[in-house]
Amino acid sequence: MKSVGIITVHDIYNYGSILQAYATQKAIADLGYKAEIIDYKYPNPFHQQQQSLKSKALAKANAFLKDLLPGKKYSTYVNNYKTFTTKHYQLSKSSYPTVDSLMDNPPEYDIYLAGSDQIWRPEFVKGDPCFFLDFVKGKKKIAYASSFGCTSVPEKYKKSYAKFLKNFSAIGVREYAGTEIIKELTSIDAKVVLDPTLLLNKNDWMNVMKAPKVDSPYILCYGISSKDRYLEKLALHIQQKTGYKIIRINGKFYDYFNSNMKYILDAGPAEWLGFFANAAVILGQSFHATAFAVNFEKPFLSILRGKENHDSRQKQLLEILKLQHRSIVAGERFPDINNSFLKIDYSHVNEILKKERKSSLKFLATALNQ
């Protein structure tokens, strides 16, 4: 059995990052390979992602105050992440806390894969060579659903990006903008593939979720709160028509006392999946909120910010699935809440998703085997 080493963002407190890393690993394993995630730590000093003293102090204060709430919310949140990754990740034997530690002593695999997530986003990774598998010598390198997270690469990174990309034997990216960037830098034709979370079906995710203890229908809210708390106001608008309770994942310690909706401050990835799988309606200002709403066949609205770099992933997925009408830009007039809003016929959507999943898995299998 050939081994595959995966490099991606896998060790931060972000549901999408954790679940895409797990899905990439599982999809490769299901194709008959021994798949491991290279335990490369991000962010590290190379990325220069330094919070201001004020931001650090506020984050620590928020965590401390959450732990004064019943159930020690922040500590439980951290433990739930650890429980999921310990149970479901297959990690490399060694950890790599810096660029040099990985470049100087890389793990040995038959094949190396970069992706997915925004591992090539200049703003975040600062041209980190590790995410382009530059530490790999003489072995096959492929990319699956890697994202630039932007529509153009800054001039200072173009030369190094072009050099790195030319060393891949196959490149699959998550957005059409990524294919244009690669074409411009290298003349290589990359393929647009599904985010790895969509390579797994609803039953796959049901097997790793943890169902919430909620005894009545609810509207689930997830994502960064948009301007003027549009997401929360939209949820209250839907509640007026349906009577459903509102559950909001994440928030500050003081949100625990909010009487309009229930804030879940301690959900790990398994709990997050459970809330999505059991929701009556999903409102998400997040690509992965949209992806999981579709995978779990839920009525949803994908809330856009009105900024191309932020919205392109959601808009592209909705276009592929012919669900453009399930998006709304923050600040727009609230939709009518009727039977057509509260129910989506997923029969046609599932046919498209099945076709896209088959195509993406074929690309991945061919790239690994060629």
Secondary structure, DSSP 8 states (H G I E B T S, - for coil): --EEEEES--SSS-HHHHHHHHHHHHHHHHTT-EEEEEEE-SS-GGG-----HHHHHHHHHHHHHHTTSTT-HHHHHHHHHHHHHHHH--EEEEEE-SHHHHHHS----SEEEE-SBSTT-HHHHTT-GGGGTTT--SSEEEEEEE--SSSS--HHHHHHHHHHHTT-SEEEESSHHHHHHHHHHH----EE---GGGTS-HHHHHTT-------S-EEEEEE---GGGHHHHHHHHHHHHH--EEEEE---GGGGG-SSSEEE-S--HHHHHHHHHT-SEEEEESHHHHHHHHHTT--EEEEE-S-HHHHHHHHHHHHHTT-GGGEEETTS-----SHHHH---HHHHHHHHHHHHHHHHHHHHHHHH-
